[in-house]
Amino acid sequence: MITQYNISHIYRSNSASEYKRKIWDTLSKRYSMIQFNQIDTHTLFDKSQLPFTLDKLPDSFSKFRRMVSDISIRAPLGKPPQLPNSCLTSKQNWQAVWNAQSLHSQLGEGQLFKGGSRAGKQHLRSYFQTKNASTYKETRNGLDGMDYSTKFSPWLSNGSISARQIIDDLHQYESKIESNESTYWIYFELLWREYFQWYAQSYRGKLFKFNGIKNTNPTTSFYPERFQKWCQGNTPYPIVNACMKQLNATGYMSNRGRQLVASCFVHELNLDWRYGAAYMEQQLIDYDVASNWGNWQYLAGVGADPRGHRRFDLEKQTQIYDPDRLFIKRWGGDQHLEQLDSRDTVDWPI
Ligand SMILES: Cc1cc2nc3c(=O)[nH]c(=O)nc-3n(C[C@H](O)[C@H](O)[C@H](O)COP(=O)(O)OP(=O)(O)OC[C@H]3O[C@@H](n4cnc5c(N)ncnc54)[C@H](O)[C@@H]3O)c2cc1C
């Protein structure tokens, strides 16, 4: 395309993905006559606004939050009045590219989320037309349904909506409808996302290392059968099974669910966390390299968690978040409870 269309400038949204960075570096070396520009559109802040360089990223979320709390978040840019003429801007051509990739045909009927920027903005508008933001902090740990959390993540992950657009709408809601601890908490969660974005850019390849950003390896290993049972939702833990079946059927899982299945993966099944992260990378409709691998590292005790150990008591969590076991029943979490096969229990390390 560079030679065919006589390209002079290339822009990209700055991304935490190592693969994309490598491609970008290779291209910018190979085509030195072209201007390569990276813009921070995936994050709330521009890199230049951060009060530290990336090699001095605060080692915990709390420190990060305190340091960035005063940074003003730039308003999102409006729509460009028109795009410059190019052979790729006519609707027909994009349609052809889209059809050729036939991505849309892989999406089944009745999916939870409709893709694209228009649908994302529509969802953003509808969310703030309800009063859900005013109770977000109390409801956000739900397991099932569309209303307990914002469901912004699928559109955020691929740039159909931006974190800045969300903050803009949130501020409008706060000034016109209500500002309380719950509305603040939406910003607070977006700051978690923000932390993981800069974390991934700071640690780069370490995001995928078994020992993460620590010096010692975890004492977990790889047991193929256990891994398969976890993926299919056939472990001895009904709440985990229900979450995994929900993920497999819809591509989405609640934040609480993700914490429980990841804790089970590492602490009950003693599995190497990277396989769990890779499975979620494959299944999640809102997959985001920084949020996924950063959260997994955190739960596996090899990331930015000062406590270093997050083991959830799955029975207790079930009593709190699914006391009547309705979620478990709905997703058939108690249907194929399989004990861990003794052949699975290989002494560590293998
Ligand atoms: C093991 C594990 C893997 C995860 N993988 C991903 C992933 O691939 N992509 C992804 O977007 N999120 C990931 N998360 C974070 C979180 O679970 C989802 O962002 C959230 O469930 C999405 O639903 P929502 O938009 O309704 O969230 P809400 O609760 O409404 O939160 C609003 C927004 O805040 C951000 N946010 C909330 N919690 C977190 C968090 N813990 N870390 C980072 N950002 C957060 C998200 O952008 C989210 O859209 C993961 C969490 C865990 C524990």
The ligand as a MOL file (V3000), in Angstrom:
LIG
                    3D

  0  0  0     0  0            999 V3000
M  V30 BEGIN CTAB
M  V30 COUNTS 53 58 0 0 0
M  V30 BEGIN ATOM
M  V30 1 C -8.1040 -12.0560 34.8260 0
M  V30 2 C -8.6920 -10.7900 34.2430 0
M  V30 3 C -8.6150 -10.5560 32.8740 0
M  V30 4 C -9.1250 -9.3730 32.3270 0
M  V30 5 N -9.0370 -9.1640 30.9600 0
M  V30 6 C -9.5200 -7.9950 30.4360 0
M  V30 7 C -9.4230 -7.7420 29.0440 0
M  V30 8 O -8.8740 -8.5320 28.2630 0
M  V30 9 N -9.9630 -6.5830 28.5690 0
M  V30 10 C -10.5670 -5.6660 29.4020 0
M  V30 11 O -11.0430 -4.6300 28.9230 0
M  V30 12 N -10.6340 -5.8670 30.7260 0
M  V30 13 C -10.1410 -6.9950 31.2730 0
M  V30 14 N -10.2520 -7.2160 32.6290 0
M  V30 15 C -10.7770 -6.1340 33.4830 0
M  V30 16 C -12.2980 -6.1590 33.7580 0
M  V30 17 O -12.7000 -7.4300 34.1670 0
M  V30 18 C -13.1220 -5.7300 32.5430 0
M  V30 19 O -12.6210 -4.5140 32.0280 0
M  V30 20 C -14.5910 -5.5110 32.9080 0
M  V30 21 O -15.1310 -6.6760 33.4630 0
M  V30 22 C -15.3470 -5.1210 31.6500 0
M  V30 23 O -16.7180 -4.9570 31.8840 0
M  V30 24 P -17.3470 -3.5080 32.0300 0
M  V30 25 O -16.9680 -2.6590 30.8810 0
M  V30 26 O -18.8000 -3.6680 32.3050 0
M  V30 27 O -16.5780 -2.9940 33.3330 0
M  V30 28 P -16.9700 -1.8720 34.4070 0
M  V30 29 O -16.9920 -2.4850 35.7380 0
M  V30 30 O -18.1880 -1.1350 33.9980 0
M  V30 31 O -15.7210 -0.8760 34.3900 0
M  V30 32 C -15.6470 0.2590 33.5050 0
M  V30 33 C -14.3620 0.1710 32.7150 0
M  V30 34 O -13.2530 0.2400 33.6030 0
M  V30 35 C -12.1970 -0.5940 33.1650 0
M  V30 36 N -11.9050 -1.6250 34.1570 0
M  V30 37 C -12.7170 -2.1100 35.1270 0
M  V30 38 N -12.0750 -3.0180 35.8880 0
M  V30 39 C -10.8310 -3.1130 35.3790 0
M  V30 40 C -9.6820 -3.8790 35.7060 0
M  V30 41 N -9.6560 -4.7450 36.7420 0
M  V30 42 N -8.5770 -3.7530 34.9280 0
M  V30 43 C -8.5440 -2.9070 33.8720 0
M  V30 44 N -9.5980 -2.1500 33.5300 0
M  V30 45 C -10.7180 -2.2500 34.2570 0
M  V30 46 C -12.6710 -1.2230 31.8610 0
M  V30 47 O -12.1940 -0.4700 30.7940 0
M  V30 48 C -14.1890 -1.1390 31.9670 0
M  V30 49 O -14.8140 -1.1160 30.7090 0
M  V30 50 C -9.7370 -8.4070 33.1880 0
M  V30 51 C -9.8220 -8.6620 34.5610 0
M  V30 52 C -9.3020 -9.8380 35.0870 0
M  V30 53 C -9.4250 -10.0770 36.5800 0
M  V30 END ATOM
M  V30 BEGIN BOND
M  V30 1 1 1 2
M  V30 2 1 2 3
M  V30 3 2 2 52
M  V30 4 2 3 4
M  V30 5 1 4 5
M  V30 6 1 4 50
M  V30 7 2 5 6
M  V30 8 1 6 7
M  V30 9 1 6 13
M  V30 10 2 7 8
M  V30 11 1 7 9
M  V30 12 1 9 10
M  V30 13 2 10 11
M  V30 14 1 10 12
M  V30 15 2 12 13
M  V30 16 1 13 14
M  V30 17 1 14 15
M  V30 18 1 14 50
M  V30 19 1 15 16
M  V30 20 1 16 17
M  V30 21 1 16 18
M  V30 22 1 18 19
M  V30 23 1 18 20
M  V30 24 1 20 21
M  V30 25 1 20 22
M  V30 26 1 22 23
M  V30 27 1 23 24
M  V30 28 2 24 25
M  V30 29 1 24 26
M  V30 30 1 24 27
M  V30 31 1 27 28
M  V30 32 2 28 29
M  V30 33 1 28 30
M  V30 34 1 28 31
M  V30 35 1 31 32
M  V30 36 1 32 33
M  V30 37 1 33 34
M  V30 38 1 33 48
M  V30 39 1 34 35
M  V30 40 1 35 36
M  V30 41 1 35 46
M  V30 42 1 36 37
M  V30 43 1 36 45
M  V30 44 2 37 38
M  V30 45 1 38 39
M  V30 46 1 39 40
M  V30 47 2 39 45
M  V30 48 1 40 41
M  V30 49 2 40 42
M  V30 50 1 42 43
M  V30 51 2 43 44
M  V30 52 1 44 45
M  V30 53 1 46 47
M  V30 54 1 46 48
M  V30 55 1 48 49
M  V30 56 2 50 51
M  V30 57 1 51 52
M  V30 58 1 52 53
M  V30 END BOND
M  V30 END CTAB
M  END
